[in-house]
């Protein structure tokens, strides 16, 4: 029970943090120093990752949903690393969008609540496939509509 509540609180905190960043706070965040922005980006990523791990532990997901979650997590990690190794405004924005994608994949509906319908992919343009090096091609952070 404690693990369940802790995971839900972590996911809720991540969503609240991202909602705060998404609202009028975007302009305020650009006023922060680059190290402070990087710190917030890393913190957001780890909060989103924790929420996703909690959701995976809850179970009740389809194989495609688990694949989408793993893909978004791998993509998020690569975008965060890119933002930290080659800092720029665009790299930070890509990192923020990747964290938003992780949260979107975490918030997928339980397939049992869809009345036999297949859940939509949380990844834009459907499932992404890693290339030969195991890298996931960049995806915009908007949910796909099938």
Buried (B, 14 or more C-beta within 10 A) or exposed (E): EEEEEEBBEBBEBBBEBBEEBEEEEEEEBEEEEEEEBBEBBBEBBBBBBBBBBBBBEEEEBBEBBBBBBBBBBBBBBBBBEBBBEEBEEEBBBBBBBBBBBBBBBBBBEBBEEEEEEEBBBBBBEEEBEEEEEEEBEBBEBEBBEE
